[in-house]
Amino acid sequence: MNYEETALLEEYPSILTPNECMEILGIGRGLLYQLIHSGELPAKRMGKKLWRISKNDLLTYLRNT
């Protein structure tokens, strides 16, 4: 991922919702949760239902794919 691509993510907060990640990655809910549950994309569970993903973790994932 180059500087130009990274700059496009500046409009997003440092902690992302699953919907924001799906928008950035261009994937559906099922694939996003597969990535989370497999550990490929680190995420934190907040309570019983809420997930949050660090933008830095998302950038790391993108660089490694």
PDB file of N, CA, C and O in Angstrom:
ATOM      1  N   MET A   1       0.860  -1.171   0.000  1.00  0.00           N
ATOM      2  CA  MET A   1       0.000   0.000   0.000  1.00  0.00           C
ATOM      3  C   MET A   1       0.900   1.225   0.000  1.00  0.00           C
ATOM      4  O   MET A   1       1.793   1.353   0.838  1.00  0.00           O
ATOM      5  N   ASN A   2       0.666   2.100  -0.920  1.00  0.00           N
ATOM      6  CA  ASN A   2       1.519   3.278  -1.030  1.00  0.00           C
ATOM      7  C   ASN A   2       0.916   4.469  -0.278  1.00  0.00           C
ATOM      8  O   ASN A   2      -0.172   4.383   0.291  1.00  0.00           O
ATOM      9  N   TYR A   3       1.649   5.567  -0.295  1.00  0.00           N
ATOM     10  CA  TYR A   3       1.210   6.763   0.444  1.00  0.00           C
ATOM     11  C   TYR A   3      -0.159   7.237  -0.024  1.00  0.00           C
ATOM     12  O   TYR A   3      -1.002   7.620   0.786  1.00  0.00           O
ATOM     13  N   GLU A   4      -0.374   7.210  -1.330  1.00  0.00           N
ATOM     14  CA  GLU A   4      -1.646   7.687  -1.884  1.00  0.00           C
ATOM     15  C   GLU A   4      -2.821   6.867  -1.346  1.00  0.00           C
ATOM     16  O   GLU A   4      -3.856   7.421  -0.978  1.00  0.00           O
ATOM     17  N   GLU A   5      -2.652   5.541  -1.304  1.00  0.00           N
ATOM     18  CA  GLU A   5      -3.715   4.679  -0.789  1.00  0.00           C
ATOM     19  C   GLU A   5      -3.921   4.903   0.705  1.00  0.00           C
ATOM     20  O   GLU A   5      -5.057   4.930   1.180  1.00  0.00           O
ATOM     21  N   THR A   6      -2.827   5.064   1.445  1.00  0.00           N
ATOM     22  CA  THR A   6      -2.920   5.317   2.879  1.00  0.00           C
ATOM     23  C   THR A   6      -3.621   6.642   3.144  1.00  0.00           C
ATOM     24  O   THR A   6      -4.412   6.746   4.081  1.00  0.00           O
ATOM     25  N   ALA A   7      -3.343   7.647   2.335  1.00  0.00           N
ATOM     26  CA  ALA A   7      -3.961   8.964   2.508  1.00  0.00           C
ATOM     27  C   ALA A   7      -5.469   8.893   2.326  1.00  0.00           C
ATOM     28  O   ALA A   7      -6.202   9.670   2.937  1.00  0.00           O
ATOM     29  N   LEU A   8      -5.939   7.977   1.499  1.00  0.00           N
ATOM     30  CA  LEU A   8      -7.378   7.837   1.298  1.00  0.00           C
ATOM     31  C   LEU A   8      -8.091   7.404   2.578  1.00  0.00           C
ATOM     32  O   LEU A   8      -9.281   7.666   2.752  1.00  0.00           O
ATOM     33  N   LEU A   9      -7.364   6.746   3.463  1.00  0.00           N
ATOM     34  CA  LEU A   9      -7.967   6.271   4.711  1.00  0.00           C
ATOM     35  C   LEU A   9      -7.951   7.326   5.810  1.00  0.00           C
ATOM     36  O   LEU A   9      -8.497   7.094   6.888  1.00  0.00           O
ATOM     37  N   GLU A  10      -7.341   8.471   5.561  1.00  0.00           N
ATOM     38  CA  GLU A  10      -7.259   9.510   6.581  1.00  0.00           C
ATOM     39  C   GLU A  10      -8.621  10.022   7.008  1.00  0.00           C
ATOM     40  O   GLU A  10      -8.769  10.525   8.121  1.00  0.00           O
ATOM     41  N   GLU A  11      -9.616   9.903   6.145  1.00  0.00           N
ATOM     42  CA  GLU A  11     -10.955  10.383   6.491  1.00  0.00           C
ATOM     43  C   GLU A  11     -11.647   9.486   7.518  1.00  0.00           C
ATOM     44  O   GLU A  11     -12.661   9.868   8.102  1.00  0.00           O
ATOM     45  N   TYR A  12     -11.101   8.308   7.729  1.00  0.00           N
ATOM     46  CA  TYR A  12     -11.706   7.369   8.679  1.00  0.00           C
ATOM     47  C   TYR A  12     -11.103   7.548  10.064  1.00  0.00           C
ATOM     48  O   TYR A  12      -9.955   7.973  10.191  1.00  0.00           O
ATOM     49  N   PRO A  13     -11.869   7.227  11.104  1.00  0.00           N
ATOM     50  CA  PRO A  13     -11.341   7.328  12.480  1.00  0.00           C
ATOM     51  C   PRO A  13     -10.283   6.255  12.734  1.00  0.00           C
ATOM     52  O   PRO A  13     -10.131   5.330  11.936  1.00  0.00           O
ATOM     53  N   SER A  14      -9.560   6.375  13.833  1.00  0.00           N
ATOM     54  CA  SER A  14      -8.496   5.414  14.140  1.00  0.00           C
ATOM     55  C   SER A  14      -9.048   4.057  14.578  1.00  0.00           C
ATOM     56  O   SER A  14      -8.351   3.046  14.488  1.00  0.00           O
ATOM     57  N   ILE A  15     -10.281   4.032  15.045  1.00  0.00           N
ATOM     58  CA  ILE A  15     -10.955   2.788  15.400  1.00  0.00           C
ATOM     59  C   ILE A  15     -12.164   2.650  14.472  1.00  0.00           C
ATOM     60  O   ILE A  15     -13.035   3.519  14.426  1.00  0.00           O
ATOM     61  N   LEU A  16     -12.196   1.543  13.740  1.00  0.00           N
ATOM     62  CA  LEU A  16     -13.203   1.357  12.700  1.00  0.00           C
ATOM     63  C   LEU A  16     -14.302   0.385  13.105  1.00  0.00           C
ATOM     64  O   LEU A  16     -14.078  -0.531  13.896  1.00  0.00           O
ATOM     65  N   THR A  17     -15.476   0.595  12.557  1.00  0.00           N
ATOM     66  CA  THR A  17     -16.580  -0.344  12.717  1.00  0.00           C
ATOM     67  C   THR A  17     -16.463  -1.405  11.623  1.00  0.00           C
ATOM     68  O   THR A  17     -15.762  -1.194  10.633  1.00  0.00           O
ATOM     69  N   PRO A  18     -17.136  -2.533  11.791  1.00  0.00           N
ATOM     70  CA  PRO A  18     -17.155  -3.523  10.715  1.00  0.00           C
ATOM     71  C   PRO A  18     -17.678  -2.941   9.392  1.00  0.00           C
ATOM     72  O   PRO A  18     -17.151  -3.270   8.329  1.00  0.00           O
ATOM     73  N   ASN A  19     -18.691  -2.094   9.443  1.00  0.00           N
ATOM     74  CA  ASN A  19     -19.223  -1.505   8.216  1.00  0.00           C
ATOM     75  C   ASN A  19     -18.177  -0.647   7.500  1.00  0.00           C
ATOM     76  O   ASN A  19     -18.087  -0.668   6.272  1.00  0.00           O
ATOM     77  N   GLU A  20     -17.397   0.097   8.262  1.00  0.00           N
ATOM     78  CA  GLU A  20     -16.334   0.901   7.649  1.00  0.00           C
ATOM     79  C   GLU A  20     -15.277   0.002   7.014  1.00  0.00           C
ATOM     80  O   GLU A  20     -14.785   0.294   5.924  1.00  0.00           O
ATOM     81  N   CYS A  21     -14.929  -1.089   7.691  1.00  0.00           N
ATOM     82  CA  CYS A  21     -13.950  -2.021   7.131  1.00  0.00           C
ATOM     83  C   CYS A  21     -14.474  -2.674   5.863  1.00  0.00           C
ATOM     84  O   CYS A  21     -13.727  -2.836   4.898  1.00  0.00           O
ATOM     85  N   MET A  22     -15.734  -3.045   5.849  1.00  0.00           N
ATOM     86  CA  MET A  22     -16.324  -3.642   4.649  1.00  0.00           C
ATOM     87  C   MET A  22     -16.277  -2.661   3.488  1.00  0.00           C
ATOM     88  O   MET A  22     -15.998  -3.047   2.352  1.00  0.00           O
ATOM     89  N   GLU A  23     -16.547  -1.401   3.773  1.00  0.00           N
ATOM     90  CA  GLU A  23     -16.503  -0.357   2.747  1.00  0.00           C
ATOM     91  C   GLU A  23     -15.082  -0.191   2.202  1.00  0.00           C
ATOM     92  O   GLU A  23     -14.885  -0.111   0.989  1.00  0.00           O
ATOM     93  N   ILE A  24     -14.104  -0.139   3.090  1.00  0.00           N
ATOM     94  CA  ILE A  24     -12.711   0.045   2.689  1.00  0.00           C
ATOM     95  C   ILE A  24     -12.218  -1.151   1.876  1.00  0.00           C
ATOM     96  O   ILE A  24     -11.573  -0.983   0.841  1.00  0.00           O
ATOM     97  N   LEU A  25     -12.525  -2.353   2.350  1.00  0.00           N
ATOM     98  CA  LEU A  25     -12.029  -3.564   1.708  1.00  0.00           C
ATOM     99  C   LEU A  25     -12.863  -3.975   0.493  1.00  0.00           C
ATOM    100  O   LEU A  25     -12.392  -4.725  -0.362  1.00  0.00           O
ATOM    101  N   GLY A  26     -14.095  -3.485   0.420  1.00  0.00           N
ATOM    102  CA  GLY A  26     -14.964  -3.872  -0.678  1.00  0.00           C
ATOM    103  C   GLY A  26     -15.422  -5.316  -0.571  1.00  0.00           C
ATOM    104  O   GLY A  26     -15.556  -6.013  -1.577  1.00  0.00           O
ATOM    105  N   ILE A  27     -15.662  -5.762   0.667  1.00  0.00           N
ATOM    106  CA  ILE A  27     -16.100  -7.139   0.899  1.00  0.00           C
ATOM    107  C   ILE A  27     -17.408  -7.147   1.676  1.00  0.00           C
ATOM    108  O   ILE A  27     -17.850  -6.116   2.183  1.00  0.00           O
ATOM    109  N   GLY A  28     -18.014  -8.308   1.763  1.00  0.00           N
ATOM    110  CA  GLY A  28     -19.265  -8.459   2.492  1.00  0.00           C
ATOM    111  C   GLY A  28     -19.041  -8.807   3.949  1.00  0.00           C
ATOM    112  O   GLY A  28     -17.921  -9.063   4.389  1.00  0.00           O
ATOM    113  N   ARG A  29     -20.134  -8.809   4.676  1.00  0.00           N
ATOM    114  CA  ARG A  29     -20.099  -9.081   6.114  1.00  0.00           C
ATOM    115  C   ARG A  29     -19.521 -10.461   6.427  1.00  0.00           C
ATOM    116  O   ARG A  29     -18.707 -10.606   7.340  1.00  0.00           O
ATOM    117  N   GLY A  30     -19.943 -11.471   5.668  1.00  0.00           N
ATOM    118  CA  GLY A  30     -19.483 -12.834   5.934  1.00  0.00           C
ATOM    119  C   GLY A  30     -17.976 -12.967   5.832  1.00  0.00           C
ATOM    120  O   GLY A  30     -17.345 -13.565   6.704  1.00  0.00           O
ATOM    121  N   LEU A  31     -17.392 -12.417   4.776  1.00  0.00           N
ATOM    122  CA  LEU A  31     -15.941 -12.504   4.597  1.00  0.00           C
ATOM    123  C   LEU A  31     -15.207 -11.706   5.660  1.00  0.00           C
ATOM    124  O   LEU A  31     -14.166 -12.142   6.151  1.00  0.00           O
ATOM    125  N   LEU A  32     -15.735 -10.544   6.023  1.00  0.00           N
ATOM    126  CA  LEU A  32     -15.089  -9.748   7.072  1.00  0.00           C
ATOM    127  C   LEU A  32     -15.025 -10.544   8.368  1.00  0.00           C
ATOM    128  O   LEU A  32     -13.978 -10.588   9.014  1.00  0.00           O
ATOM    129  N   TYR A  33     -16.126 -11.170   8.753  1.00  0.00           N
ATOM    130  CA  TYR A  33     -16.123 -11.929  10.004  1.00  0.00           C
ATOM    131  C   TYR A  33     -15.273 -13.187   9.902  1.00  0.00           C
ATOM    132  O   TYR A  33     -14.743 -13.640  10.916  1.00  0.00           O
ATOM    133  N   GLN A  34     -15.126 -13.764   8.719  1.00  0.00           N
ATOM    134  CA  GLN A  34     -14.192 -14.881   8.544  1.00  0.00           C
ATOM    135  C   GLN A  34     -12.768 -14.415   8.824  1.00  0.00           C
ATOM    136  O   GLN A  34     -12.005 -15.103   9.502  1.00  0.00           O
ATOM    137  N   LEU A  35     -12.415 -13.246   8.300  1.00  0.00           N
ATOM    138  CA  LEU A  35     -11.080 -12.692   8.535  1.00  0.00           C
ATOM    139  C   LEU A  35     -10.850 -12.416  10.016  1.00  0.00           C
ATOM    140  O   LEU A  35      -9.769 -12.679  10.542  1.00  0.00           O
ATOM    141  N   ILE A  36     -11.856 -11.893  10.677  1.00  0.00           N
ATOM    142  CA  ILE A  36     -11.746 -11.601  12.116  1.00  0.00           C
ATOM    143  C   ILE A  36     -11.603 -12.892  12.907  1.00  0.00           C
ATOM    144  O   ILE A  36     -10.695 -13.017  13.729  1.00  0.00           O
ATOM    145  N   HIS A  37     -12.488 -13.851  12.669  1.00  0.00           N
ATOM    146  CA  HIS A  37     -12.475 -15.091  13.462  1.00  0.00           C
ATOM    147  C   HIS A  37     -11.249 -15.961  13.182  1.00  0.00           C
ATOM    148  O   HIS A  37     -10.832 -16.733  14.045  1.00  0.00           O
ATOM    149  N   SER A  38     -10.673 -15.844  11.991  1.00  0.00           N
ATOM    150  CA  SER A  38      -9.469 -16.620  11.676  1.00  0.00           C
ATOM    151  C   SER A  38      -8.216 -15.969  12.264  1.00  0.00           C
ATOM    152  O   SER A  38      -7.159 -16.596  12.337  1.00  0.00           O
ATOM    153  N   GLY A  39      -8.342 -14.702  12.685  1.00  0.00           N
ATOM    154  CA  GLY A  39      -7.203 -13.982  13.230  1.00  0.00           C
ATOM    155  C   GLY A  39      -6.396 -13.232  12.179  1.00  0.00           C
ATOM    156  O   GLY A  39      -5.425 -12.555  12.517  1.00  0.00           O
ATOM    157  N   GLU A  40      -6.782 -13.340  10.907  1.00  0.00           N
ATOM    158  CA  GLU A  40      -6.074 -12.612   9.849  1.00  0.00           C
ATOM    159  C   GLU A  40      -6.218 -11.101  10.016  1.00  0.00           C
ATOM    160  O   GLU A  40      -5.301 -10.341   9.703  1.00  0.00           O
ATOM    161  N   LEU A  41      -7.361 -10.684  10.505  1.00  0.00           N
ATOM    162  CA  LEU A  41      -7.627  -9.268  10.765  1.00  0.00           C
ATOM    163  C   LEU A  41      -7.943  -9.125  12.255  1.00  0.00           C
ATOM    164  O   LEU A  41      -9.037  -9.482  12.692  1.00  0.00           O
ATOM    165  N   PRO A  42      -6.995  -8.608  13.030  1.00  0.00           N
ATOM    166  CA  PRO A  42      -7.238  -8.459  14.470  1.00  0.00           C
ATOM    167  C   PRO A  42      -8.403  -7.508  14.744  1.00  0.00           C
ATOM    168  O   PRO A  42      -8.547  -6.473  14.094  1.00  0.00           O
ATOM    169  N   ALA A  43      -9.220  -7.881  15.710  1.00  0.00           N
ATOM    170  CA  ALA A  43     -10.363  -7.055  16.102  1.00  0.00           C
ATOM    171  C   ALA A  43     -10.633  -7.269  17.581  1.00  0.00           C
ATOM    172  O   ALA A  43     -10.275  -8.297  18.156  1.00  0.00           O
ATOM    173  N   LYS A  44     -11.264  -6.286  18.176  1.00  0.00           N
ATOM    174  CA  LYS A  44     -11.637  -6.366  19.593  1.00  0.00           C
ATOM    175  C   LYS A  44     -13.148  -6.410  19.700  1.00  0.00           C
ATOM    176  O   LYS A  44     -13.859  -5.675  19.014  1.00  0.00           O
ATOM    177  N   ARG A  45     -13.619  -7.273  20.564  1.00  0.00           N
ATOM    178  CA  ARG A  45     -15.049  -7.365  20.809  1.00  0.00           C
ATOM    179  C   ARG A  45     -15.403  -6.454  21.975  1.00  0.00           C
ATOM    180  O   ARG A  45     -14.779  -6.505  23.035  1.00  0.00           O
ATOM    181  N   MET A  46     -16.409  -5.623  21.763  1.00  0.00           N
ATOM    182  CA  MET A  46     -16.865  -4.689  22.782  1.00  0.00           C
ATOM    183  C   MET A  46     -18.250  -5.148  23.231  1.00  0.00           C
ATOM    184  O   MET A  46     -19.238  -4.928  22.531  1.00  0.00           O
ATOM    185  N   GLY A  47     -18.319  -5.771  24.375  1.00  0.00           N
ATOM    186  CA  GLY A  47     -19.595  -6.322  24.821  1.00  0.00           C
ATOM    187  C   GLY A  47     -19.896  -7.602  24.063  1.00  0.00           C
ATOM    188  O   GLY A  47     -18.982  -8.310  23.640  1.00  0.00           O
ATOM    189  N   LYS A  48     -21.185  -7.899  23.892  1.00  0.00           N
ATOM    190  CA  LYS A  48     -21.576  -9.151  23.256  1.00  0.00           C
ATOM    191  C   LYS A  48     -21.619  -9.075  21.735  1.00  0.00           C
ATOM    192  O   LYS A  48     -21.399 -10.083  21.063  1.00  0.00           O
ATOM    193  N   LYS A  49     -21.895  -7.914  21.189  1.00  0.00           N
ATOM    194  CA  LYS A  49     -22.148  -7.841  19.757  1.00  0.00           C
ATOM    195  C   LYS A  49     -21.257  -6.889  18.977  1.00  0.00           C
ATOM    196  O   LYS A  49     -21.123  -7.040  17.762  1.00  0.00           O
ATOM    197  N   LEU A  50     -20.654  -5.927  19.627  1.00  0.00           N
ATOM    198  CA  LEU A  50     -19.909  -4.901  18.900  1.00  0.00           C
ATOM    199  C   LEU A  50     -18.460  -5.296  18.668  1.00  0.00           C
ATOM    200  O   LEU A  50     -17.774  -5.735  19.591  1.00  0.00           O
ATOM    201  N   TRP A  51     -17.996  -5.139  17.438  1.00  0.00           N
ATOM    202  CA  TRP A  51     -16.610  -5.359  17.077  1.00  0.00           C
ATOM    203  C   TRP A  51     -15.994  -4.047  16.635  1.00  0.00           C
ATOM    204  O   TRP A  51     -16.669  -3.214  16.031  1.00  0.00           O
ATOM    205  N   ARG A  52     -14.719  -3.855  16.931  1.00  0.00           N
ATOM    206  CA  ARG A  52     -13.995  -2.681  16.482  1.00  0.00           C
ATOM    207  C   ARG A  52     -12.626  -3.120  15.976  1.00  0.00           C
ATOM    208  O   ARG A  52     -12.009  -4.036  16.521  1.00  0.00           O
ATOM    209  N   ILE A  53     -12.166  -2.451  14.928  1.00  0.00           N
ATOM    210  CA  ILE A  53     -10.914  -2.794  14.279  1.00  0.00           C
ATOM    211  C   ILE A  53     -10.034  -1.545  14.246  1.00  0.00           C
ATOM    212  O   ILE A  53     -10.479  -0.471  13.841  1.00  0.00           O
ATOM    213  N   SER A  54      -8.801  -1.696  14.670  1.00  0.00           N
ATOM    214  CA  SER A  54      -7.850  -0.580  14.623  1.00  0.00           C
ATOM    215  C   SER A  54      -7.487  -0.302  13.165  1.00  0.00           C
ATOM    216  O   SER A  54      -7.258  -1.229  12.388  1.00  0.00           O
ATOM    217  N   LYS A  55      -7.437   0.972  12.804  1.00  0.00           N
ATOM    218  CA  LYS A  55      -7.036   1.324  11.441  1.00  0.00           C
ATOM    219  C   LYS A  55      -5.618   0.838  11.170  1.00  0.00           C
ATOM    220  O   LYS A  55      -5.316   0.425  10.050  1.00  0.00           O
ATOM    221  N   ASN A  56      -4.748   0.880  12.164  1.00  0.00           N
ATOM    222  CA  ASN A  56      -3.384   0.372  11.988  1.00  0.00           C
ATOM    223  C   ASN A  56      -3.382  -1.119  11.682  1.00  0.00           C
ATOM    224  O   ASN A  56      -2.608  -1.575  10.840  1.00  0.00           O
ATOM    225  N   ASP A  57      -4.239  -1.883  12.355  1.00  0.00           N
ATOM    226  CA  ASP A  57      -4.343  -3.318  12.075  1.00  0.00           C
ATOM    227  C   ASP A  57      -4.879  -3.557  10.670  1.00  0.00           C
ATOM    228  O   ASP A  57      -4.428  -4.473   9.982  1.00  0.00           O
ATOM    229  N   LEU A  58      -5.828  -2.750  10.244  1.00  0.00           N
ATOM    230  CA  LEU A  58      -6.370  -2.874   8.892  1.00  0.00           C
ATOM    231  C   LEU A  58      -5.274  -2.563   7.863  1.00  0.00           C
ATOM    232  O   LEU A  58      -5.139  -3.276   6.869  1.00  0.00           O
ATOM    233  N   LEU A  59      -4.498  -1.505   8.099  1.00  0.00           N
ATOM    234  CA  LEU A  59      -3.400  -1.161   7.186  1.00  0.00           C
ATOM    235  C   LEU A  59      -2.360  -2.275   7.116  1.00  0.00           C
ATOM    236  O   LEU A  59      -1.846  -2.585   6.041  1.00  0.00           O
ATOM    237  N   THR A  60      -2.054  -2.869   8.252  1.00  0.00           N
ATOM    238  CA  THR A  60      -1.113  -3.998   8.292  1.00  0.00           C
ATOM    239  C   THR A  60      -1.656  -5.170   7.477  1.00  0.00           C
ATOM    240  O   THR A  60      -0.923  -5.793   6.709  1.00  0.00           O
ATOM    241  N   TYR A  61      -2.938  -5.462   7.648  1.00  0.00           N
ATOM    242  CA  TYR A  61      -3.573  -6.525   6.875  1.00  0.00           C
ATOM    243  C   TYR A  61      -3.463  -6.229   5.377  1.00  0.00           C
ATOM    244  O   TYR A  61      -3.114  -7.111   4.592  1.00  0.00           O
ATOM    245  N   LEU A  62      -3.755  -5.010   4.989  1.00  0.00           N
ATOM    246  CA  LEU A  62      -3.711  -4.645   3.570  1.00  0.00           C
ATOM    247  C   LEU A  62      -2.297  -4.748   3.002  1.00  0.00           C
ATOM    248  O   LEU A  62      -2.115  -5.157   1.856  1.00  0.00           O
ATOM    249  N   ARG A  63      -1.311  -4.382   3.792  1.00  0.00           N
ATOM    250  CA  ARG A  63       0.074  -4.455   3.327  1.00  0.00           C
ATOM    251  C   ARG A  63       0.519  -5.909   3.129  1.00  0.00           C
ATOM    252  O   ARG A  63       1.347  -6.199   2.265  1.00  0.00           O
ATOM    253  N   ASN A  64      -0.034  -6.811   3.929  1.00  0.00           N
ATOM    254  CA  ASN A  64       0.369  -8.216   3.908  1.00  0.00           C
ATOM    255  C   ASN A  64      -0.436  -9.060   2.934  1.00  0.00           C
ATOM    256  O   ASN A  64      -0.145 -10.244   2.765  1.00  0.00           O
ATOM    257  N   THR A  65      -1.434  -8.482   2.295  1.00  0.00           N
ATOM    258  CA  THR A  65      -2.241  -9.277   1.353  1.00  0.00           C
ATOM    259  C   THR A  65      -1.862  -8.960  -0.062  1.00  0.00           C
ATOM    260  O   THR A  65      -2.430  -9.527  -0.995  1.00  0.00           O
TER     261      THR A  65
END
